[in-house]
């Protein structure tokens, strides 16, 4: 999602797709933040549909690095609303991937079968 898009525009796209999960805002090389569904809903209900998505972002960016242990990933996954960006250790704004709760459960499922 691009930071300069309007709240109204993104809300319409999310509604049309039926995808109600956190969204990464920015680009792969410059992650600006994570937009949670409740932030989008609250903005629409309070009449801020014409505002930019960027105006809704929290100042701190919840993220993990590839070398973080599972305990940290799980804690941050909860705070991120179920979609956790994995960023470069050298540049915390460069996205290397994302982790979802489904990813974590798949890993545990594989471990149980082994």
BELQUI-V825787 format. One record per run of one state. SS is the DSSP state (A for helix, B for strand, O for the rest). FROM is the first residue (numbers start at 1). TO is the last residue. If there is no record, write none. Layout:
BEGIN
<<SS:FROM:TO> <SS:FROM:TO>>
END
This chain:
BEGIN
<<O:1:5> <B:6:6> <A:7:17> <O:18:22> <B:23:26> <O:27:30> <B:31:35> <O:36:36> <A:37:45> <O:46:51> <B:52:52> <A:53:56> <O:57:62> <B:63:65> <O:66:69> <A:70:79> <O:80:82> <B:83:87> <O:88:94> <B:95:100> <A:101:113> <O:114:114>>
END
